[in-house]
């Protein structure tokens, strides 16, 4: 008899059936769980809850007009928070941004009093802000000083220079074409045009941080700048240019602030650096560097602005607003650190035998 041949109708042996590979499941559930566990998702959830609660509990909150005022209220914070995010991711910080804004405003007012046109004043002020940021960067990267100490010092120095330039005066005779344009709305909406500029800059900073080798190097610097230096990346130049960007954007925010309120004063944006840092940390950026994402920061800005706006509509005093800002800043630092320690102490499951 010849050898047996399997026919199409013949059933496979039991061993073959047991060895057949099972269809693999996609990674979608684990990816979804990972996304829901991120700080950015938590901030977005808190923002949604805050908006819904304020809409039902605070009269006048859920209107297009108030949405426009909210955007104007957080515009300077949002602008300065963009480069601040990159600075903090590298493990540094810039606390002089509000004083840079105030000094820029004072210089802008003084130049206007001297008779220069705004078409010349505005680019000069932005360039001046870049120089102020470069001073911070040189002291941190070349002199090797800690950024916290440096920017606390320049925060006081820049604010003092603002008073030296303008004193207690307020320059408020800017042309309406500029002041009205700063708060003008997009046609047919209640949204101010500054929202478009914020979104464009956010897209540029987001692409730089999340889609380029430069962005990956920023995370590497924040995690271990020594190892990053040995890999061939110029840590000093990278940090220097980040401080320059921070000063430049802060100066641009100073120009916008001056035109928005129609007044150049030495005390403009006093204490704003706390709101900026609170928004950045609320958005999931680690104060120790190496972690964070720009969408979370924008959500943090809106969350902070929503809470402050709702409290103002409820006739809460400015002192309480400062308390809330400080509390959010403390929570944004303490909560992630506490959760990380809890995870470290949690017993890990034993590997399967």
C-alpha positions in Angstrom: 0.0 0.0 0.0 1.2 3.5 -0.8 1.7 6.3 1.8 -1.4 7.9 3.2 -2.2 11.3 1.7 -4.3 14.0 3.5 -7.4 15.0 1.7 -9.1 18.4 2.0 -11.8 16.8 4.1 -9.4 15.2 6.5 -9.4 16.8 10.0 -6.1 18.0 11.4 -4.5 16.1 14.3 -5.2 17.4 17.8 -1.6 18.5 18.3 -1.9 20.7 15.2 -5.1 22.2 16.4 -3.5 23.1 19.8 -0.5 24.7 18.1 -2.5 27.0 15.8 -1.7 30.6 16.7 -4.5 32.6 18.3 -5.4 35.9 16.7 -3.7 38.8 18.5 -5.6 41.7 20.0 -4.8 45.2 19.1 -3.1 47.6 21.6 -6.0 50.1 21.5 -7.3 49.4 25.1 -3.9 49.8 26.7 -3.2 52.9 24.6 -6.5 54.4 25.6 -5.8 53.6 29.3 -2.4 55.3 29.0 -3.9 58.4 27.5 -6.5 58.6 30.2 -3.9 58.4 32.9 -1.8 61.3 31.6 -1.7 64.6 33.4 -2.9 66.3 30.2 -6.1 64.3 30.2 -6.6 65.1 33.9 -6.3 68.8 33.2 -8.7 68.7 30.3 -11.2 66.9 32.5 -10.8 69.5 35.2 -11.2 72.2 32.6 -14.4 70.6 31.3 -15.8 70.3 34.8 -14.9 73.9 35.7 -16.6 75.2 32.5 -19.7 73.2 33.1 -19.9 74.2 36.8 -19.3 77.9 36.1 -21.9 77.8 33.3 -24.6 76.6 35.7 -23.6 78.4 38.9 -22.2 81.8 37.8 -24.5 84.2 36.0 -23.1 85.6 32.8 -20.3 83.1 32.4 -21.7 81.1 29.5 -21.9 84.0 27.0 -19.8 84.8 24.0 -19.0 88.2 25.3 -17.5 86.7 28.5 -15.6 84.2 26.5 -13.9 87.0 24.6 -13.0 88.7 27.9 -11.6 85.5 29.3 -9.3 85.1 26.2 -8.1 88.7 26.7 -7.5 88.1 30.4 -5.3 85.0 29.8 -3.7 86.2 26.5 -0.4 87.5 28.1 -0.2 84.4 30.3 -0.7 82.1 27.3 1.9 83.9 25.3 4.6 83.8 28.0 3.7 80.2 28.9 4.8 78.9 25.5 8.5 79.5 25.8 8.3 79.0 29.5 7.2 75.4 28.9 10.4 74.7 26.9 12.6 76.4 29.6 11.0 74.3 32.4 11.3 71.1 30.4 15.1 71.6 30.3 15.1 71.9 34.1 15.4 75.7 34.2 13.0 78.5 35.1 12.5 82.2 34.2 10.9 84.2 36.9 11.7 87.6 35.3 9.1 87.4 32.6 6.6 89.7 34.3 9.3 92.2 35.1 10.4 92.0 31.5 6.9 92.8 30.4 6.7 95.7 32.8 10.1 97.1 31.7 9.1 96.8 28.1 5.9 98.7 28.8 7.8 101.4 30.5 10.3 101.7 27.7 7.4 101.8 25.2 5.7 104.6 27.0 8.9 106.6 27.3 9.8 106.2 23.6 6.2 107.4 22.8 6.7 110.4 24.9 9.9 111.2 23.1 8.0 111.2 19.8 8.9 108.0 18.1 6.2 106.3 16.1 4.7 103.0 17.3 5.9 101.3 14.0 9.4 101.9 15.3 8.7 101.4 19.0 7.2 98.0 18.7 10.1 96.2 17.0 12.6 98.0 19.3 10.7 96.8 22.4 10.7 93.2 21.1 14.5 93.4 20.4 15.0 94.9 23.9 13.2 91.9 25.4 15.5 89.5 23.5 18.5 91.3 25.1 16.9 91.0 28.5 16.4 87.3 28.0 20.0 86.9 26.6 21.3 88.4 29.9 19.5 85.7 31.8 20.8 83.1 29.5 24.4 84.2 29.7 24.3 84.3 33.5 22.9 80.8 33.6 24.9 79.1 30.8 28.2 81.0 30.8 28.5 82.0 34.4 27.0 78.7 35.5 24.5 80.2 38.0 21.2 78.6 38.9 18.4 80.0 36.9 16.2 80.3 40.0 18.6 82.7 41.6 19.5 84.5 38.4 15.9 85.3 37.4 14.8 86.2 40.9 17.6 88.8 40.8 16.7 90.1 37.3 13.0 90.1 38.3 13.8 92.7 40.9 16.3 94.5 38.7 14.1 94.8 35.6 11.2 96.0 37.7 13.4 98.6 39.4 14.6 99.7 35.9 11.0 100.1 34.8 10.4 102.6 37.7 13.7 104.3 36.8 12.5 104.8 33.2 8.9 105.9 33.8 8.6 106.5 37.5 5.0 106.6 38.8 3.7 108.1 35.6 1.2 106.4 33.2 1.4 107.1 29.5 -2.1 106.6 28.1 -2.4 108.7 24.9 -1.7 105.9 22.4 -3.7 106.2 19.2 -7.0 104.4 19.2 -6.1 102.5 16.0 -3.6 100.6 18.0 -5.4 100.3 21.3 -8.7 99.4 19.7 -6.9 96.9 17.4 -5.4 95.1 20.3 -8.8 94.2 21.7 -10.7 93.9 18.4 -12.7 90.8 17.6 -12.7 88.4 14.7 -15.5 89.4 12.2 -18.8 88.0 13.3 -17.5 86.5 16.6 -16.7 87.6 20.1 -13.2 86.0 19.9 -10.3 88.6 19.9 -7.7 88.4 17.2 -5.0 87.7 19.8 -6.4 84.2 20.0 -5.3 83.5 16.4 -1.7 84.7 17.3 -1.7 82.5 20.3 -2.8 79.4 18.3 -0.2 80.1 15.6 2.6 80.5 18.1 1.4 77.4 20.0 1.5 75.4 16.8 5.1 76.6 16.1 6.3 75.8 19.6 4.4 72.5 19.6 6.0 71.4 16.3 9.4 72.4 17.6 8.9 70.5 20.9 7.1 67.4 19.7 8.2 66.9 16.1 11.8 67.9 15.8 15.2 66.7 17.0 15.5 70.0 18.9 12.4 69.1 21.0 13.8 65.6 21.8 17.0 67.2 22.9 15.1 69.5 25.3 13.6 66.5 27.0 17.0 64.8 27.1 18.6 67.9 28.7 15.9 68.0 31.3 16.4 64.3 32.2 20.2 64.4 32.2 22.1 67.3 30.8 25.5 65.8 31.4 24.7 62.7 29.3 23.1 65.0 26.6 26.3 67.0 26.5 28.4 63.9 25.9 26.1 62.9 23.0 27.1 66.0 21.1 24.3 68.4 21.9 25.3 72.0 22.9 23.4 72.3 26.2 24.6 75.8 26.8 23.6 77.2 23.4 20.2 75.5 23.6 19.4 77.0 27.0 20.7 80.4 26.0 18.4 80.6 23.0 15.4 79.4 25.2 16.0 82.4 27.5 16.2 84.7 24.5 12.9 83.3 23.3 11.4 83.8 26.7 12.5 87.4 26.9 11.3 88.1 23.3 7.8 86.7 23.8 7.5 88.4 27.2 8.4 91.7 25.6 5.8 91.1 22.8 3.3 90.3 25.6 4.3 93.7 27.2 3.5 95.5 23.9 0.1 93.8 23.8 -0.6 94.4 27.5 0.2 98.1 27.1 -2.1 98.5 24.1 -4.8 96.3 25.6 -5.2 98.5 28.6 -4.1 101.6 26.8 -1.6 102.5 29.5 2.2 102.1 29.9 3.1 101.8 33.5 6.1 100.4 35.4 3.9 98.2 37.5 2.1 96.5 34.6 1.7 92.7 35.1 3.1 92.8 38.6 3.1 89.2 40.0 2.1 87.7 36.6 5.0 85.2 36.7 3.2 83.2 39.4 0.2 82.7 37.1 2.5 81.7 34.2 4.4 79.1 36.3 1.1 77.8 37.8 -0.4 77.3 34.4 2.7 75.5 33.1 2.9 73.2 36.1 -0.9 72.6 36.1 -0.5 71.6 32.4 1.7 68.6 33.4 5.2 70.0 33.0 7.5 68.7 35.7 9.2 71.3 37.8 12.3 69.0 37.7 12.4 69.0 33.9 12.3 66.2 31.3 8.5 65.9 31.1 5.5 67.8 29.8 3.5 68.7 26.7 2.3 71.9 25.2 -1.4 71.0 24.8 -1.6 70.3 28.6 -0.1 73.8 29.2 -2.7 75.5 27.1 -5.4 73.5 29.0 -3.7 74.7 32.2 -3.9 78.3 31.1 -7.6 78.0 30.3 -8.3 76.2 33.6 -6.6 78.9 35.6 -8.4 81.6 33.5 -11.7 79.9 33.9 -11.5 79.7 37.6 -10.4 83.3 38.0 -13.0 84.5 35.6 -15.8 82.7 37.4 -14.7 84.1 40.7 -14.5 87.6 39.4 -18.1 87.3 38.0 -19.1 86.1 41.5 -17.7 89.4 43.0 -14.8 87.6 44.8 -12.1 90.0 45.9 -8.7 90.1 44.2 -7.0 88.8 47.4 -9.0 85.6 47.1 -7.9 85.3 43.4 -4.3 85.5 44.5 -4.9 82.9 47.2 -6.5 80.6 44.5 -3.6 81.1 42.2 -1.1 80.3 44.9 -3.0 77.2 46.0 -3.1 75.9 42.4 0.6 76.5 42.1 1.3 74.5 45.3 -1.1 71.7 44.3 0.5 71.4 40.8 3.9 70.8 42.5 2.9 68.7 45.5 0.3 66.4 43.8 2.6 64.9 41.1 5.4 64.4 43.5 3.1 62.6 46.0 1.6 60.4 43.4 5.1 59.4 42.1 6.1 58.4 45.6 3.0 56.4 46.1 3.7 54.5 42.8 7.3 53.8 43.9 6.1 52.3 47.2 3.4 50.2 45.7 4.5 46.5 45.6 5.2 45.3 42.1 3.5 42.0 41.0 5.8 39.0 41.0 6.9 37.8 37.5 5.0 34.6 36.3 6.9 31.4 36.9 
